[in-house]
């Protein structure tokens, strides 16, 4: 073989390598380097724009990025497959959305939102929490935290709770949770620790620091001090003065339960909402307008509340900031429980029902109030107590039945007279009274009928905002 021929072959090989290099884009993401075809990567709007301009990255065939490694590799795998295959999982769906949105891959962003909304459950909190930020678009930390705070008592009672890692438990217990007592936070912590006590008791002190001890009542404090695991931990609670600026307990989580009184107008779809404290003292009143176009999302900011009534169809969402509301169907677990009530107590005709913790209270048209214990294992109800009402002024058709979980009480109120009877679920003591409410001058004529009275959690920030708005 001649020298000239060898030189020709070598020249061809070098030219091929040169052509291959010209078609390759080097991506440096943090400490990892990737090479990929420019022809394929140009289908990504971000890279097409970059390679189409006389920028430094285009000239040097190199770009430096700072993205989550796993998420970027998913996008690059999609590119190498010529945009035919992409997988979405909950442990990276939010970061994948963020990267796809940044790169201009709108169709992937939409798929991420659909996947998240269709597949999220409280089981996924341990995967979702590390991904969210204040500005993440698929779901931000504000909306996620508001969801966790609203449903903490339900989350802590699931089997998922005991399976969360310590980081998830600590993150949740540090939030401004909606609870009736700080003891419920303590109880949730112990439930998690006791599940694998040998390996988890080393985390007990770290978690107990998240209980806001200065807001515990004397009874709950005494009960905690008698707990064997607590005593063996050697932990010494710090009882501070809540008004101190540097106090970790400034926010009282147990003061977020209120009564909502809803009144109707004679010829209007508007409603008057009155917020009362646990002593049935009115805090503020405002008129809200019906808006069927409010976004019905699982995750919403703290100024939006879902109110579930003790009926099959009457539940609605309130946007306190915009002063609007929208009707919606109650979630399946709620309606299923009502069917359970009907199935087990079908012989009690014309009764009204409400739920307090693990008990159901029924008011019959004979003016008898029944208490039933919910036995989850066999899906049955066991009657534990009953009381006949002696007040003939209470009409069955006009009577509302509602719980007050913060005080372990059941309240019966007459929609016309607004007189009420209050039953203490623990002592079975009875008290009576009459609700006196007033309306602010908000340009709306006075409402003329009581629609419902229900107990619910509301963020203190929302209450303060509404109070300032009404007093302004």
N, C-alpha and C positions, 0 to 999 in steps of 0.2 A: 504494500500500500504506500503510495507516494506521500511526501510531506504536504503537498498542496491539497490532496484529498482529505488528509487528516485535519488540516487547518479549516477546510470547508465544513466538515462535520462538527468540529468544535464551535465554529462560529454560529452554526444553526442551533446548537444546544444552548449557547449563551443567549441567543436572540429569543428562544422559547422561554428560558428562565426569566428574561427581561420582560416579556409579554405577560407571563404569569404574575410577576411581582407587580406590574402595573395594574393588574386586575384585582389585586388583593388589598384589603383595608386592614390595617392593624389597629385593634381596639385594646387599649390598656385601661382596665377597670381596677382601680386601687392597685393591688400587687399582682394581678393576673393579666396575662396577655393572650389575645385571641386574634386569629387571622380568618378573614371571611371574604367571599367573592363580592366585589363591588356591584356586579350585575344583580345579585340577589338582594344585597343590603339596600340598594336604591329604592326598593319597594317600600321601605320604611320612610315616611315623610321627613323625619328629622335628618336622616342621612342623605336623602335625595337633595334636600335643600343645601346641605353642607357641601356635598360633592359637586353641585352645580355652580358653585360660586368660587371665585378666586381667593379662597381663604387658606390659611396656613395648613389646616388639616387636609385640605384637598391636594395641596402641592406635595406634602410630605407623606401622603397616604397613611396617616396616623391620627388617631383621636384618643383623648384621655377622658374617661368618665369616672363617676363616683356613685355607683349604684349597688344595691344589694346583689351579691354574687349569684345566688340561686335564681333570683328573678331575671337577671340579665341573661343567664345561660338558658332559661326557658325561652326567652325571645330569640336568642341566637339559634336555638334548636328549631324553632319555628321557621326562621329564615332558611336554614340549611335544608329543611324538608320542603322548601318552595311553598311555604305558607299553607300546608295541608293538614298539619297535626299540631295541636296545642292542648296541654292539660292544665286544668285549674283545680287547685285544692285550697281548703280553708286556711292552711298554715302559711300561705303566701298570697292569697287573693287580693289583699289590700295593697301590698307592695307591688304586685303585678299590675293592678289598676293604675297606681301612681306612675310606674315606668311607662306603661302603654300610653297613658295620657300625655306624658312628657314627649314621647317619641311620635305622637300624632296618630297612633293606632286606635282610632276611636271605636272600631268594632270589637276590639279586645276589651276595652274599658266597659262597653255595654254588656259584654258577656260576663265580665267580672261582677258587675252590679246584679245581674240576673242570678248568677250562681250564688252570690252572697245572700240575697233576699230569699232564695228558694231553699237554702241549705243551712242557714245559721240556726243554732240552738245554743242553750247555755253550756252545753258540752264543749263548745268551741271557744269559750272565753279565754282559756289558757293559750290558744293560738292567736286569737284576735288582739288581745291587749298589747302584746309587744309590738304589733304592727302599726297601731294608731298613733297619730300625733294631733296637735291642735288644728293643723291645717290639712290633714289627709282628706281626700275628697270622697272616697267610697263611703267612709264613715269616719268622723273625727272623734277625738277623745272626749269632747264635751257631750256629744250625743250618746256615746257608749257609756260614759259615766252616769249620765242621767238615767239611762235604761237600767244599769246595775243598781243604782240607788233606789229606784222605784220598786224593783222586783227582788231586792236582796233577800227578804224573808222567804220567798219562793225558791230562789236559787240555793240558799243555804239548806233547804230541806230536800234537795234532790240528791240522787246517788252520785251525780257528777261532782258535787261539792267535795266529797271525801277523796276524790281522785285527782283534784287539782294539785299542782306543785305549790311549794311554799311561796314562790314569787307571786302567783295569782291570788292566793289567800291574803297575803300581806297587802297587795295592791287594793283589793276590794275592801278590806276592813279599815283602810285608811280614808276611804271616801266619806262624804256626808250622807251616810245611809239613812233611809227612811225606816225608822224602827219605833216601837212603842216604848222601849226601854233599852238602855245600854246592856242590860243582862242578855238580851237576844244576840248581841255581838259576841259577848263572852261565851254563850252557849254554842254558837256556831263554831267558834274557835276550838272549844273542847271536843265538839263532835268530830272535827277534822283530826285533831291530835290523837284522840282515843282510837281512831280506826287503825292506826299503826303506831301505837303509843311508844314502843321501844325505839323506833327510828325517828319519831317526830317530836318527842318530848323535849329535845334539845332546842326546838324552835318556839317553845311555849313562851318564854320570857319576851322574845322578839314580838310575838303576836299580842301578848297581854298589854304591851305598851300602847297598842292601838285602841284599847278600850278607854273611853273617856270617863275616868273614874269619878270625877267631881260631879257628874250628872246622874250618878246612880242614887236611887232612893235607899233608905235605911234597910228596908226589907230585902232588896236585891243584894245589897252589900253583905248583909249577914249570911245570906244563902251562899254567896260566892266563897266567903271565908270558911264555910263548913265543907266545901268541896275538897275531897282527898287529894286529887291531882294538883289543885291550886296550892294546897298546904304543903305538899311535897316539893313544889317548885321553888319555894323560898322567895317568891316574888313579892316585893313591897310596893303596893300602889302609891302613886303620888296624887294627893288630893290638893288641887290648886284652887286659886280664886279665878273663876271663869272670866271676870272682867279685866284681868291682866292682859296687856297687849301681846306679850310673848307667851301666853298660855296656849298649849296645844288643844285645850278643850273649849276654846272660845265658842265654837258652834255647838249648840245642843241638838243632837240628832233626834232626840226623843220628843221634840216640840214641833213636829211637822204633820201631825194628824189633826184634821179639821172636819167640821160638818159643812156640807154644801146643801143649801136650801134652794130649790128651783121653783119659780112661780111663772105661771102662764098669763098672757094677756088675752083679752076677749076676742079681738079680731086682728091678730098679728102672729107671725111665726117667731117673733123675737121671744126671748126668755129673760127673766130677771134672775140673776145669780146672787145669792147672799152667802157669804162665808162667815161661819160661826166658830168660836173656839169650843173646847170640850165641855165648857159650862153653859153652852148654848147662848153665849153672848155674841151679838153681831159685831164683826170686825169691819166689813165693808160690803157694799152692794153695787152692782153694775148691770147694765143691760147688755146682752150679747145677741148678735144677729146671726141668723141661719146662713151658712155658706156651704153648699154641698160639694164645693170644689177644693176644700181644704185637703192637703196631701195626707193620705192615710198611710203613714209609714210606721214600721215597728220601732225605729229609732228616731226620736225627735227631741228637740231641745227642752229644757226644764220649764219653759213658759207654756208648754202644751201638756194637758192632762187628759187621761182617759177615765171616764166615770162609768162604772158597771153597776146597773141597778139589779134589783132582785126580781126581774121579769125576763121573759125570753127575748124581747126585741128592743127594749128601750135602753140603749147605751149610747153615749156620745162623747165626742172629743172637743175640748175647749182650748182655744188659742187665747190665752189671757192677754197677751200683748196686743193682738189685733181686735180683741173683743168679739170673736166669732166662734161658732160651734158647728159641728156636723154630726148627724146621726150615723151609727154604724151597728152591725150585728155583733153581739157578744161573742167572744172566742169560744171554741168548741168545748174546752174543759168546763166552762161555766154552764153552758146549756146542758151538757151531759150530766152534771151534778143535779140540775133541776129535774131531769128525767128520772134520776135515781130517787129523788124525793117522791115524785109521783108514783113510781113503781112500788116503793116500800110502804107508803102510807096512803094508798088509794082509797081506804075506807073513810078517811077524813075529808069530807066534801067541803068545798068552798073554804080553803085555808090560805093564809099568806105565810111566806117563809123567809127567813134570813139566816145567815151563817155567822157564827162567832167562834173562831179557832176551830176546835174539833167537834163542835156541837151545832145542831140545827134547831132553830126555834120556829114553832108554828103557831099561828093565831087562827082559831076557827071562828066560824060565824056564830057559835054559841058563846063567844067571848071567853074562851079557855086558851091559855098560853101553855104550849107543851115544849119541853126540852128533850132533845134526842141526842145521844152520843153516836158519833160516826165511827163504825167499826170497819176500817178499810179492808181488812183481810178477807172478810166474807161479804163485803158490800151490803151490809145491813145497818139499820138504825135501831138503837135500843133506847126506849123511853126512860129517862132518869128523873123527871120532875114535871109537875104541871101546876097551874094556878088559875083559878077562875077570877075574872075581873068583876068587881062589884060596881063599877061606875057605869050606869046606864046611859050616860051622856055620850059615851064613845060608840059611834056607829061603825059597824064592821066595814061597810062600803067606803067610808071616809077615812079609815084608819090606815096609817103607814107603819110598817115595822122595819126598824133599822138598827144595826149594831153600833156600839161604841167600843171598838177593840182597845182603845187607850185606857178605858176605865173598866173593861170587862162588864159592860152593861148592855141591856137591850132596851130600846126606846120605842114606845108606841105613841104616835102623835095624830091628832085629829086634823085633817086637812082644812076643815072649815074654821074651827075655833082656835086651832094651834095649841090646844091644851095637850099635855103629854103625861105619860106614866113611864117611870124609869125603873127597870128591874136590875139589881146587882146580881150578876151570874154566879158570884162566889158566895155571898151571904144570903141571897134570895130576898133581901130587903127591898121594899118598894117606896118610891118617892113620887110626888106629883108636882106639876107646875104648869105654867103657861108661857109660851114664847112671845116676847115683845120685840118686834123688829121695826126698822124704819128704812126709808129710802132716801138716797141723795137726790138732789135736784139735778137730774141728768137729762132733762128735756123729754122724758118719756112718762106717759101717764102711769098711774099706779097699777101694778099687776093685781088680778082679782081672784086667783085661785092657786093653791099650793099644789105643785105637781109631784114633787118628791123631796125627801130628806135623806141624805146618805153620808156616810163617813168615808173619808178618803185621805190619802197623803198628798200634800202640796209642798213644794219647796219653799222654805222661808223667804228666799230671794223673791219669789213670785208674789208672796203675800205682801212683802214690804213695798214692792214696785206698785202693786195695785192700791195699797193704802196711800202712798204718796201721790198717785194719780188722782184718787178720789178727793184727797184733801187739798190738792193744788187749786 
